[in-house]
Amino acid sequence: MDTIHTIGRRKTSVARIYLSSGKDIFTVNNKDYKEYFPTKSQQYKILQPFKLTENLGKFNLSISVYGGGTTGQVEAIRLGICRALCKISDDNKGVLKAEGLLTRDPRMVERKKFGQKKARKKFQFSKR
């Protein structure tokens, strides 16, 4: 099997996924994924697509991710992994789509407007 390259995005995070056949070695920015994402919930989100498609232990992952916070990075990685698994087999697409893992979350931070303190918050109004 050749290496499959996909991209996942969430908020300002961008994750590049390189999936190849192997024995379950996951590296994120040249570190083990358990070292890069120490919490169990974040590790679960990375392994979720493999557990749903019953492909755990069959692939090696090399991931480079930048931008945003840890949660945004994890969800960008998960989207990239789901897209890569769909390229491998069309059977995976139905399982992942039913769980809602193939849709990119479009929510972004709203920009700050001039004459205001933040995006929606206004400066304090003084009547007198």
Backbone as JSON Lines, residues from 0, in Angstrom:
{"i":0,"aa":"M","n":[0.84,-1.19,0.0],"ca":[0.0,0.0,0.0],"c":[0.88,1.25,0.0]}
{"i":1,"aa":"D","n":[0.49,2.2,-0.78],"ca":[1.22,3.46,-0.84],"c":[0.78,4.38,0.3]}
{"i":2,"aa":"T","n":[1.55,5.41,0.57],"ca":[1.19,6.37,1.61],"c":[0.06,7.27,1.13]}
{"i":3,"aa":"I","n":[-0.95,7.44,1.98],"ca":[-2.1,8.27,1.66],"c":[-1.96,9.59,2.43]}
{"i":4,"aa":"H","n":[-2.1,10.7,1.71],"ca":[-1.97,12.03,2.32],"c":[-3.31,12.74,2.3]}
{"i":5,"aa":"T","n":[-3.77,13.19,3.49],"ca":[-5.01,13.96,3.58],"c":[-4.8,15.13,4.53]}
{"i":6,"aa":"I","n":[-5.74,16.07,4.49],"ca":[-5.68,17.24,5.35],"c":[-6.99,17.37,6.11]}
{"i":7,"aa":"G","n":[-6.89,17.7,7.39],"ca":[-8.06,17.98,8.22],"c":[-7.91,19.36,8.83]}
{"i":8,"aa":"R","n":[-9.03,20.08,8.96],"ca":[-8.99,21.42,9.53],"c":[-10.08,21.57,10.58]}
{"i":9,"aa":"R","n":[-9.81,22.41,11.58],"ca":[-10.8,22.76,12.61],"c":[-10.37,24.08,13.23]}
{"i":10,"aa":"K","n":[-11.24,25.08,13.21],"ca":[-10.92,26.44,13.67],"c":[-9.68,26.93,12.94]}
{"i":11,"aa":"T","n":[-8.57,27.17,13.64],"ca":[-7.35,27.62,12.94],"c":[-6.31,26.52,12.86]}
{"i":12,"aa":"S","n":[-6.67,25.29,13.24],"ca":[-5.73,24.17,13.21],"c":[-5.75,23.49,11.85]}
{"i":13,"aa":"V","n":[-4.57,23.1,11.38],"ca":[-4.44,22.36,10.12],"c":[-3.59,21.13,10.41]}
{"i":14,"aa":"A","n":[-4.1,19.95,10.05],"ca":[-3.39,18.7,10.28],"c":[-3.15,17.99,8.95]}
{"i":15,"aa":"R","n":[-1.91,17.61,8.72],"ca":[-1.56,16.83,7.53],"c":[-1.33,15.39,7.99]}
{"i":16,"aa":"I","n":[-2.06,14.46,7.37],"ca":[-2.05,13.06,7.77],"c":[-1.36,12.25,6.69]}
{"i":17,"aa":"Y","n":[-0.39,11.42,7.09],"ca":[0.27,10.49,6.18],"c":[0.01,9.08,6.73]}
{"i":18,"aa":"L","n":[-0.87,8.33,6.05],"ca":[-1.29,7.01,6.5],"c":[-0.63,5.95,5.63]}
{"i":19,"aa":"S","n":[0.03,4.99,6.27],"ca":[0.65,3.88,5.55],"c":[0.42,2.6,6.33]}
{"i":20,"aa":"S","n":[0.53,1.47,5.65],"ca":[0.31,0.2,6.34],"c":[1.49,-0.06,7.27]}
{"i":21,"aa":"G","n":[1.19,-0.64,8.42],"ca":[2.24,-0.91,9.41],"c":[1.67,-1.48,10.68]}
{"i":22,"aa":"K","n":[2.38,-1.23,11.78],"ca":[2.01,-1.84,13.04],"c":[1.67,-0.82,14.12]}
{"i":23,"aa":"D","n":[0.74,0.1,13.83],"ca":[0.15,0.95,14.86],"c":[1.16,1.92,15.51]}
{"i":24,"aa":"I","n":[1.93,2.65,14.71],"ca":[2.84,3.67,15.22],"c":[2.27,5.03,14.84]}
{"i":25,"aa":"F","n":[1.88,5.81,15.85],"ca":[1.28,7.13,15.63],"c":[2.23,8.19,16.14]}
{"i":26,"aa":"T","n":[2.71,9.06,15.23],"ca":[3.56,10.16,15.65],"c":[2.9,11.49,15.26]}
{"i":27,"aa":"V","n":[2.92,12.43,16.2],"ca":[2.39,13.77,15.97],"c":[3.54,14.75,16.17]}
{"i":28,"aa":"N","n":[3.92,15.45,15.11],"ca":[5.06,16.38,15.14],"c":[6.32,15.71,15.72]}
{"i":29,"aa":"N","n":[6.61,14.52,15.23],"ca":[7.78,13.71,15.61],"c":[7.79,13.31,17.08]}
{"i":30,"aa":"K","n":[6.62,13.26,17.73],"ca":[6.48,12.75,19.1],"c":[5.39,11.69,19.07]}
{"i":31,"aa":"D","n":[5.41,10.81,20.06],"ca":[4.34,9.83,20.19],"c":[3.04,10.57,20.51]}
{"i":32,"aa":"Y","n":[1.92,10.09,19.98],"ca":[0.67,10.81,20.17],"c":[0.24,10.86,21.63]}
{"i":33,"aa":"K","n":[0.63,9.86,22.44],"ca":[0.29,9.87,23.87],"c":[1.11,10.91,24.63]}
{"i":34,"aa":"E","n":[2.28,11.22,24.12],"ca":[3.1,12.26,24.73],"c":[2.62,13.65,24.31]}
{"i":35,"aa":"Y","n":[2.19,13.79,23.06],"ca":[1.74,15.08,22.53],"c":[0.37,15.45,23.07]}
{"i":36,"aa":"F","n":[-0.54,14.46,23.17],"ca":[-1.88,14.66,23.73],"c":[-2.02,13.76,24.96]}
{"i":37,"aa":"P","n":[-1.71,14.28,26.16],"ca":[-1.68,13.43,27.35],"c":[-3.05,13.0,27.9]}
{"i":38,"aa":"T","n":[-4.13,13.73,27.59],"ca":[-5.42,13.38,28.18],"c":[-6.08,12.21,27.44]}
{"i":39,"aa":"K","n":[-6.82,11.43,28.19],"ca":[-7.47,10.24,27.63],"c":[-8.53,10.6,26.59]}
{"i":40,"aa":"S","n":[-9.26,11.69,26.81],"ca":[-10.33,12.05,25.87],"c":[-9.74,12.44,24.51]}
{"i":41,"aa":"Q","n":[-8.59,13.1,24.5],"ca":[-7.96,13.47,23.24],"c":[-7.41,12.23,22.53]}
{"i":42,"aa":"Q","n":[-6.84,11.3,23.3],"ca":[-6.34,10.05,22.7],"c":[-7.5,9.23,22.14]}
{"i":43,"aa":"Y","n":[-8.64,9.25,22.81],"ca":[-9.82,8.53,22.32],"c":[-10.29,9.1,20.98]}
{"i":44,"aa":"K","n":[-10.27,10.44,20.85],"ca":[-10.72,11.07,19.61],"c":[-9.83,10.69,18.43]}
{"i":45,"aa":"I","n":[-8.54,10.5,18.68],"ca":[-7.63,10.11,17.6],"c":[-7.89,8.66,17.18]}
{"i":46,"aa":"L","n":[-8.15,7.78,18.15],"ca":[-8.35,6.36,17.84],"c":[-9.78,6.03,17.41]}
{"i":47,"aa":"Q","n":[-10.72,6.95,17.61],"ca":[-12.14,6.69,17.32],"c":[-12.41,6.2,15.9]}
{"i":48,"aa":"P","n":[-11.86,6.83,14.84],"ca":[-12.15,6.32,13.49],"c":[-11.65,4.9,13.26]}
{"i":49,"aa":"F","n":[-10.51,4.55,13.85],"ca":[-9.97,3.2,13.7],"c":[-10.83,2.17,14.42]}
{"i":50,"aa":"K","n":[-11.34,2.53,15.6],"ca":[-12.2,1.61,16.35],"c":[-13.53,1.39,15.64]}
{"i":51,"aa":"L","n":[-14.1,2.46,15.08],"ca":[-15.39,2.34,14.39],"c":[-15.28,1.49,13.13]}
{"i":52,"aa":"T","n":[-14.16,1.61,12.41],"ca":[-13.98,0.85,11.16],"c":[-13.23,-0.46,11.37]}
{"i":53,"aa":"E","n":[-12.91,-0.77,12.63],"ca":[-12.2,-2.01,13.0],"c":[-10.86,-2.13,12.27]}
{"i":54,"aa":"N","n":[-10.11,-1.04,12.23],"ca":[-8.79,-1.02,11.6],"c":[-7.68,-0.73,12.59]}
{"i":55,"aa":"L","n":[-7.93,-0.9,13.87],"ca":[-6.93,-0.59,14.89],"c":[-5.76,-1.56,14.8]}
{"i":56,"aa":"G","n":[-4.55,-1.04,14.73],"ca":[-3.35,-1.87,14.67],"c":[-2.89,-2.24,13.28]}
{"i":57,"aa":"K","n":[-3.52,-1.68,12.24],"ca":[-3.17,-2.04,10.86],"c":[-2.38,-0.96,10.13]}
{"i":58,"aa":"F","n":[-2.33,0.26,10.7],"ca":[-1.73,1.38,9.98],"c":[-0.75,2.16,10.84]}
{"i":59,"aa":"N","n":[0.22,2.79,10.16],"ca":[1.11,3.76,10.79],"c":[0.62,5.15,10.41]}
{"i":60,"aa":"L","n":[0.73,6.08,11.35],"ca":[0.32,7.46,11.11],"c":[1.48,8.39,11.39]}
{"i":61,"aa":"S","n":[1.72,9.28,10.46],"ca":[2.66,10.37,10.68],"c":[1.88,11.66,10.47]}
{"i":62,"aa":"I","n":[1.81,12.47,11.51],"ca":[0.95,13.65,11.5],"c":[1.78,14.89,11.78]}
{"i":63,"aa":"S","n":[1.56,15.94,10.97],"ca":[2.11,17.24,11.32],"c":[0.93,18.19,11.46]}
{"i":64,"aa":"V","n":[0.87,18.86,12.61],"ca":[-0.26,19.71,12.93],"c":[0.26,21.03,13.48]}
{"i":65,"aa":"Y","n":[-0.42,22.12,13.11],"ca":[-0.05,23.43,13.63],"c":[-1.27,24.31,13.75]}
{"i":66,"aa":"G","n":[-1.17,25.35,14.57],"ca":[-2.24,26.32,14.73],"c":[-3.29,25.89,15.74]}
{"i":67,"aa":"G","n":[-3.91,26.87,16.38],"ca":[-5.01,26.59,17.29],"c":[-4.57,25.97,18.59]}
{"i":68,"aa":"G","n":[-5.54,25.47,19.33],"ca":[-5.28,24.81,20.61],"c":[-5.29,23.31,20.45]}
{"i":69,"aa":"T","n":[-5.16,22.61,21.57],"ca":[-5.06,21.15,21.53],"c":[-6.35,20.49,21.06]}
{"i":70,"aa":"T","n":[-7.5,21.0,21.5],"ca":[-8.78,20.4,21.09],"c":[-9.02,20.58,19.6]}
{"i":71,"aa":"G","n":[-8.74,21.77,19.09],"ca":[-8.88,22.0,17.65],"c":[-7.93,21.13,16.85]}
{"i":72,"aa":"Q","n":[-6.72,20.93,17.36],"ca":[-5.76,20.08,16.67],"c":[-6.22,18.63,16.65]}
{"i":73,"aa":"V","n":[-6.75,18.14,17.77],"ca":[-7.23,16.76,17.83],"c":[-8.38,16.53,16.86]}
{"i":74,"aa":"E","n":[-9.3,17.47,16.78],"ca":[-10.44,17.31,15.89],"c":[-10.04,17.46,14.43]}
{"i":75,"aa":"A","n":[-9.02,18.26,14.15],"ca":[-8.49,18.35,12.78],"c":[-7.83,17.04,12.39]}
{"i":76,"aa":"I","n":[-7.1,16.44,13.32],"ca":[-6.46,15.15,13.07],"c":[-7.51,14.07,12.81]}
{"i":77,"aa":"R","n":[-8.57,14.08,13.63],"ca":[-9.63,13.07,13.46],"c":[-10.3,13.17,12.1]}
{"i":78,"aa":"L","n":[-10.55,14.39,11.63],"ca":[-11.15,14.57,10.31],"c":[-10.2,14.07,9.22]}
{"i":79,"aa":"G","n":[-8.92,14.36,9.34],"ca":[-7.94,13.89,8.36],"c":[-7.84,12.37,8.32]}
{"i":80,"aa":"I","n":[-7.89,11.73,9.49],"ca":[-7.83,10.27,9.56],"c":[-9.08,9.68,8.9]}
{"i":81,"aa":"C","n":[-10.24,10.26,9.16],"ca":[-11.48,9.77,8.55],"c":[-11.44,9.87,7.03]}
{"i":82,"aa":"R","n":[-10.9,10.97,6.53],"ca":[-10.79,11.14,5.08],"c":[-9.83,10.12,4.48]}
{"i":83,"aa":"A","n":[-8.74,9.82,5.19],"ca":[-7.78,8.83,4.7],"c":[-8.4,7.43,4.69]}
{"i":84,"aa":"L","n":[-9.17,7.09,5.73],"ca":[-9.8,5.77,5.78],"c":[-10.86,5.62,4.68]}
{"i":85,"aa":"C","n":[-11.5,6.72,4.29],"ca":[-12.47,6.68,3.19],"c":[-11.78,6.44,1.85]}
{"i":86,"aa":"K","n":[-10.54,6.95,1.7],"ca":[-9.79,6.7,0.47],"c":[-9.39,5.23,0.36]}
{"i":87,"aa":"I","n":[-9.19,4.57,1.5],"ca":[-8.79,3.16,1.49],"c":[-9.95,2.27,1.06]}
{"i":88,"aa":"S","n":[-11.12,2.49,1.68],"ca":[-12.28,1.63,1.38],"c":[-13.56,2.44,1.46]}
{"i":89,"aa":"D","n":[-14.47,2.2,0.52],"ca":[-15.77,2.87,0.52],"c":[-16.68,2.35,1.64]}
{"i":90,"aa":"D","n":[-16.38,1.16,2.16],"ca":[-17.18,0.62,3.26],"c":[-17.03,1.47,4.51]}
{"i":91,"aa":"N","n":[-15.85,2.07,4.69],"ca":[-15.6,2.91,5.87],"c":[-16.44,4.19,5.83]}
{"i":92,"aa":"K","n":[-16.76,4.65,4.65],"ca":[-17.46,5.93,4.5],"c":[-18.83,5.9,5.17]}
{"i":93,"aa":"G","n":[-19.57,4.82,4.99],"ca":[-20.9,4.72,5.59],"c":[-20.86,4.73,7.1]}
{"i":94,"aa":"V","n":[-19.89,4.03,7.67],"ca":[-19.77,3.96,9.13],"c":[-19.4,5.32,9.71]}
{"i":95,"aa":"L","n":[-18.42,5.98,9.08],"ca":[-17.95,7.27,9.6],"c":[-18.97,8.38,9.38]}
{"i":96,"aa":"K","n":[-19.69,8.32,8.26],"ca":[-20.69,9.36,7.98],"c":[-21.86,9.26,8.95]}
{"i":97,"aa":"A","n":[-22.22,8.05,9.34],"ca":[-23.31,7.86,10.3],"c":[-22.96,8.47,11.66]}
{"i":98,"aa":"E","n":[-21.69,8.46,12.02],"ca":[-21.24,9.05,13.28],"c":[-21.01,10.55,13.16]}
{"i":99,"aa":"G","n":[-21.07,11.1,11.95],"ca":[-20.87,12.53,11.75],"c":[-19.42,12.96,11.76]}
{"i":100,"aa":"L","n":[-18.52,12.04,11.45],"ca":[-17.09,12.35,11.51],"c":[-16.53,12.88,10.19]}
{"i":101,"aa":"L","n":[-17.31,12.87,9.12],"ca":[-16.8,13.31,7.83],"c":[-17.14,14.77,7.51]}
{"i":102,"aa":"T","n":[-17.93,15.41,8.37],"ca":[-18.29,16.8,8.12],"c":[-17.31,17.73,8.82]}
{"i":103,"aa":"R","n":[-16.84,18.73,8.08],"ca":[-15.92,19.7,8.65],"c":[-16.72,20.7,9.47]}
{"i":104,"aa":"D","n":[-16.3,20.96,10.69],"ca":[-17.0,21.9,11.56],"c":[-16.7,23.32,11.1]}
{"i":105,"aa":"P","n":[-17.69,24.07,10.59],"ca":[-17.4,25.37,9.99],"c":[-17.26,26.51,10.99]}
{"i":106,"aa":"R","n":[-17.49,26.26,12.28],"ca":[-17.49,27.35,13.26],"c":[-16.09,27.93,13.43]}
{"i":107,"aa":"M","n":[-16.0,29.24,13.23],"ca":[-14.74,29.96,13.39],"c":[-14.97,31.12,14.34]}
{"i":108,"aa":"V","n":[-13.88,31.71,14.82],"ca":[-13.98,32.87,15.7],"c":[-14.44,34.07,14.89]}
{"i":109,"aa":"E","n":[-15.43,34.77,15.41],"ca":[-15.95,35.96,14.73],"c":[-14.95,37.11,14.87]}
{"i":110,"aa":"R","n":[-14.79,37.89,13.83],"ca":[-13.79,38.96,13.87],"c":[-14.25,40.12,14.73]}
{"i":111,"aa":"K","n":[-13.27,40.85,15.27],"ca":[-13.54,42.05,16.06],"c":[-13.92,43.19,15.12]}
{"i":112,"aa":"K","n":[-14.96,43.95,15.49],"ca":[-15.39,45.09,14.69],"c":[-14.84,46.38,15.29]}
{"i":113,"aa":"F","n":[-14.58,47.37,14.45],"ca":[-14.07,48.65,14.94],"c":[-15.17,49.38,15.7]}
{"i":114,"aa":"G","n":[-14.78,50.17,16.68],"ca":[-15.76,50.89,17.5],"c":[-16.38,50.02,18.58]}
{"i":115,"aa":"Q","n":[-15.9,48.78,18.69],"ca":[-16.4,47.86,19.71],"c":[-15.23,47.27,20.46]}
{"i":116,"aa":"K","n":[-15.53,46.72,21.65],"ca":[-14.48,46.14,22.48],"c":[-14.03,44.78,21.94]}
{"i":117,"aa":"K","n":[-15.0,43.96,21.55],"ca":[-14.73,42.64,20.97],"c":[-15.66,42.44,19.78]}
{"i":118,"aa":"A","n":[-15.93,41.19,19.4],"ca":[-16.79,40.93,18.24],"c":[-18.22,41.42,18.48]}
{"i":119,"aa":"R","n":[-18.76,41.14,19.65],"ca":[-20.14,41.54,19.97],"c":[-20.21,42.55,21.11]}
{"i":120,"aa":"K","n":[-19.22,42.51,22.01],"ca":[-19.24,43.38,23.19],"c":[-18.97,44.83,22.78]}
{"i":121,"aa":"K","n":[-19.73,45.75,23.38],"ca":[-19.58,47.18,23.08],"c":[-18.83,47.87,24.23]}
{"i":122,"aa":"F","n":[-18.32,49.07,23.94],"ca":[-17.76,49.89,25.0],"c":[-18.91,50.37,25.9]}
{"i":123,"aa":"Q","n":[-18.6,50.69,27.15],"ca":[-19.63,51.12,28.07],"c":[-20.24,52.44,27.61]}
{"i":124,"aa":"F","n":[-21.59,52.47,27.62],"ca":[-22.31,53.66,27.17],"c":[-22.62,54.56,28.35]}
{"i":125,"aa":"S","n":[-22.31,55.84,28.22],"ca":[-22.6,56.81,29.28],"c":[-23.62,57.8,28.74]}
{"i":126,"aa":"K","n":[-24.78,57.89,29.42],"ca":[-25.83,58.77,28.95],"c":[-25.51,60.23,29.32]}
{"i":127,"aa":"R","n":[-24.91,60.47,30.48],"ca":[-24.57,61.83,30.92],"c":[-23.1,61.95,31.2]}
